[in-house]
């Protein structure tokens, strides 16, 4: 049960990092588009 909780926590951290990376890429793309 603890390992499952750790996996969920790791997945949420990964998705958060992935979303921030996506947002940064979109931000740079918009800047370069202008």
C-alpha positions in Angstrom: 0.0 0.0 0.0 2.8 2.4 0.8 4.5 1.7 -2.6 1.3 2.4 -4.3 1.0 5.7 -2.5 4.6 6.5 -3.4 3.9 5.8 -7.1 0.8 8.1 -7.1 2.8 10.8 -5.4 5.6 10.4 -7.9 3.2 10.4 -10.8 1.5 13.7 -9.6 5.0 15.3 -9.3 5.9 14.1 -12.8 2.7 15.4 -14.3 3.2 18.8 -12.5 6.7 19.1 -13.9 5.4 18.1 -17.4 2.7 20.7 -17.3 5.2 23.4 -16.2 7.5 22.4 -19.0 4.6 22.5 -21.5 3.6 26.0 -20.3 7.2 27.2 -20.6 7.4 25.9 -24.1 4.1 27.5 -25.1 5.3 30.8 -23.5 8.6 30.8 -25.5 6.7 29.8 -28.7 4.3 32.8 -28.2 7.3 35.1 -27.6 9.1 33.8 -30.8 5.8 34.1 -32.8 5.7 37.9 -32.3 
